[in-house]
Amino acid sequence: MSIGARSRAVLASLGTLGLALAAAVSPASAATGTPTTPTHLFNGNRDCSADAGRPTYLWAGTGLVVEGVPGTTDPGGNPSVGVRYQAWPVTDPTHITTVTRDHASTGFEAPATLPAEALADGQTYAWQAQTVIGSAVSDWSAPCYVTIDDTRPANAPTVTSPNYPPDVWNQGGDRVEFKLGANGVDDVGGYEFSWQQDLPVIGTSIGDHGIPQPVDPYEDTRYFKRADSSDGSATLSLVPPRGSGVLTLWVRSLDRAYNGSATASYTFRVGSTAPTVTPSDPSPEFGEPATFTLTPDPALQAKSPVVSYSVETTGGADDRTVEVPAAADGTARVTLTLDGLYGESLWVSSKSADGWVSDQATWSVSYDTTPTVASDVYPEYGSGGGAGVPGTFTLTPKVKDVVSYTYSFNGDPEVTVPATADGGASLDWTPAAAGDYDLMVYATTGSGLRLAPYDYYFTVN
């Protein structure tokens, strides 16, 4: 998962193109108008902070990308311009580092990279930008303030749960409460978590004109949680991804620069919370409506009342999932027509008021929808008759509503014959030669459903 389309590293690589550590910019070949102060200032794909008391914290292990959009008083001239960036420690404004972008387009971000060796870990810097056209320069932008943080949190966070202890099988139904601790790290700003071991990547998408679109990762509450207090601790309340089994939450802490700690994990166990599925007829007929009563797990119902069920069918002619609302006591009834040629299964999970989704209960039935085939002259798996000797094959359905049969001898073109009023049929056939034969036949229902085929093997004398 990536919050943005490009990573910090990609933009940093792009930012090195056409840069020079110089104090002046070569004259631009097509520049017109008067340069104007760059706008849309960003650093490390994050917003510029103009507040010296609240700098942006950034990792700069391979340098720090700074960027702004240069402009002129004649934007219609589409000039090529340069952009100059300078940075200095706020404790020593005379120690200035300058980098330039010699060739940039007005109206588009012009990134440059402040070298890593000019940026000390833990130091706060100010930087600013100006547009350059030949010997003409704009005013400097207002300073942006950044604090370099190249040190990841030294310790993995602590993870505990007061209501789902790790060493027992827990009754499911309540949301899982987690307590996250900084574990001695003094600059934890929040946490990143997932039910998968691979945690999300924090990135930034790039919009029109190359302008970054930074987002606060903590707004994505599926994976991020801001610290609740100054000591870096936080609490989570989560519904697990499945209703039972061995579950693990993976967590790492993030400092203010979003540097991640080592990953901690918390594993716990949840017993089954599956509902009970009871058919009104233990052996529902093929193709006929069947009613099922859905009953919640009693302990789950006591913790958080069941409000609905998800019923998935598999093996049928038209597999589907239906949502069924529950009554006040958590029960529900659903009527389905079962038409799986070989059988059909139901997979049923309940959903509670607090969002808990149970594991699935399974109910299944088997069907034989092949026709019965019989012949006095040519018995199945036997021999009889002979070349030129006619034989009759009697077809009998095992299910209702059969309207026709389709058959083929040894892969010859298929032939369809209508069924009689009782759903049966007979066919007359005369072999041209002796040998082994396979009669393949299947029935079709009044709704157009093609039933399971049957292969009838015999030998002609």
FENBELNOR-V757963 format. One record per residue. N is the residue number from 1. RES is the residue in one small letter. PSI is psi in whole degrees, 0 to 359 (* if undefined). Layout:
N	RES	PSI
N	RES	PSI
//
This chain:
1	m	134
2	s	132
3	i	329
4	g	172
5	a	339
6	r	146
7	s	165
8	r	322
9	a	323
10	v	313
11	l	324
12	a	321
13	s	316
14	l	326
15	g	343
16	t	350
17	l	129
18	g	22
19	l	154
20	a	140
21	l	85
22	a	163
23	a	352
24	a	160
25	v	138
26	s	146
27	p	138
28	a	141
29	s	328
30	a	26
31	a	137
32	t	163
33	g	181
34	t	133
35	p	143
36	t	158
37	t	135
38	p	148
39	t	182
40	h	62
41	l	133
42	f	153
43	n	129
44	g	34
45	n	15
46	r	160
47	d	146
48	c	136
49	s	118
50	a	5
51	d	111
52	a	335
53	g	349
54	r	67
55	p	160
56	t	131
57	y	129
58	l	144
59	w	137
60	a	38
61	g	333
62	t	25
63	g	168
64	l	120
65	v	123
66	v	149
67	e	156
68	g	167
69	v	112
70	p	159
71	g	168
72	t	170
73	t	355
74	d	67
75	p	335
76	g	341
77	g	352
78	n	52
79	p	156
80	s	130
81	v	177
82	g	162
83	v	133
84	r	135
85	y	139
86	q	144
87	a	153
88	w	151
89	p	138
90	v	339
91	t	350
92	d	77
93	p	347
94	t	347
95	h	83
96	i	135
97	t	130
98	t	134
99	v	153
100	t	154
101	r	108
102	d	321
103	h	115
104	a	160
105	s	136
106	t	143
107	g	357
108	f	147
109	e	141
110	a	86
111	p	149
112	a	162
113	t	119
114	l	128
115	p	145
116	a	324
117	e	346
118	a	1
119	l	114
120	a	138
121	d	131
122	g	352
123	q	145
124	t	135
125	y	153
126	a	147
127	w	157
128	q	169
129	a	152
130	q	151
131	t	141
132	v	130
133	i	103
134	g	240
135	s	356
136	a	140
137	v	153
138	s	176
139	d	154
140	w	147
141	s	164
142	a	148
143	p	147
144	c	147
145	y	130
146	v	146
147	t	128
148	i	128
149	d	93
150	d	7
151	t	119
152	r	159
153	p	133
154	a	333
155	n	145
156	a	152
157	p	164
158	t	142
159	v	122
160	t	164
161	s	123
162	p	338
163	n	356
164	y	78
165	p	156
166	p	336
167	d	14
168	v	165
169	w	117
170	n	149
171	q	124
172	g	167
173	g	318
174	d	147
175	r	148
176	v	122
177	e	129
178	f	143
179	k	124
180	l	134
181	g	150
182	a	342
183	n	46
184	g	356
185	v	130
186	d	0
187	d	32
188	v	125
189	g	340
190	g	195
191	y	153
192	e	134
193	f	159
194	s	155
195	w	356
196	q	149
197	q	329
198	d	113
199	l	158
200	p	157
201	v	130
202	i	118
203	g	183
204	t	130
205	s	155
206	i	127
207	g	198
208	d	147
209	h	22
210	g	14
211	i	122
212	p	151
213	q	71
214	p	146
215	v	158
216	d	113
217	p	333
218	y	351
219	e	340
220	d	89
221	t	357
222	r	333
223	y	348
224	f	146
225	k	120
226	r	146
227	a	141
228	d	340
229	s	173
230	s	341
231	d	4
232	g	4
233	s	161
234	a	160
235	t	148
236	l	148
237	s	108
238	l	148
239	v	125
240	p	161
241	p	344
242	r	161
243	g	356
244	s	171
245	g	192
246	v	123
247	l	145
248	t	131
249	l	132
250	w	133
251	v	140
252	r	152
253	s	155
254	l	136
255	d	188
256	r	341
257	a	5
258	y	20
259	n	135
260	g	144
261	s	179
262	a	157
263	t	133
264	a	161
265	s	153
266	y	119
267	t	135
268	f	171
269	r	141
270	v	128
271	g	168
272	s	139
273	t	21
274	a	147
275	p	175
276	t	136
277	v	119
278	t	116
279	p	148
280	s	330
281	d	120
282	p	336
283	s	77
284	p	143
285	e	148
286	f	133
287	g	3
288	e	147
289	p	136
290	a	136
291	t	136
292	f	139
293	t	129
294	l	125
295	t	131
296	p	157
297	d	126
298	p	317
299	a	323
300	l	316
301	q	324
302	a	327
303	k	314
304	s	114
305	p	139
306	v	132
307	v	342
308	s	169
309	y	147
310	s	121
311	v	115
312	e	133
313	t	141
314	t	147
315	g	354
316	g	177
317	a	333
318	d	80
319	d	145
320	r	167
321	t	129
322	v	144
323	e	130
324	v	120
325	p	148
326	a	153
327	a	178
328	a	330
329	d	6
330	g	355
331	t	164
332	a	161
333	r	141
334	v	139
335	t	126
336	l	149
337	t	119
338	l	121
339	d	31
340	g	130
341	l	328
342	y	356
343	g	176
344	e	150
345	s	149
346	l	138
347	w	116
348	v	127
349	s	151
350	s	155
351	k	129
352	s	169
353	a	330
354	d	9
355	g	355
356	w	128
357	v	122
358	s	168
359	d	169
360	q	138
361	a	148
362	t	136
363	w	139
364	s	159
365	v	148
366	s	144
367	y	147
368	d	104
369	t	8
370	t	151
371	p	158
372	t	130
373	v	133
374	a	149
375	s	133
376	d	327
377	v	322
378	y	81
379	p	149
380	e	135
381	y	20
382	g	190
383	s	155
384	g	181
385	g	219
386	g	174
387	a	128
388	g	358
389	v	116
390	p	151
391	g	152
392	t	135
393	f	124
394	t	129
395	l	128
396	t	132
397	p	154
398	k	352
399	v	169
400	k	166
401	d	29
402	v	129
403	v	345
404	s	166
405	y	144
406	t	134
407	y	163
408	s	138
409	f	121
410	n	40
411	g	10
412	d	168
413	p	139
414	e	149
415	v	137
416	t	133
417	v	147
418	p	153
419	a	156
420	t	181
421	a	329
422	d	7
423	g	359
424	g	179
425	a	164
426	s	150
427	l	142
428	d	139
429	w	140
430	t	118
431	p	145
432	a	338
433	a	161
434	a	164
435	g	186
436	d	141
437	y	151
438	d	116
439	l	112
440	m	130
441	v	140
442	y	157
443	a	158
444	t	137
445	t	171
446	g	336
447	s	2
448	g	7
449	l	124
450	r	121
451	l	179
452	a	141
453	p	156
454	y	137
455	d	122
456	y	111
457	y	139
458	f	172
459	t	134
460	v	125
461	n	*
//
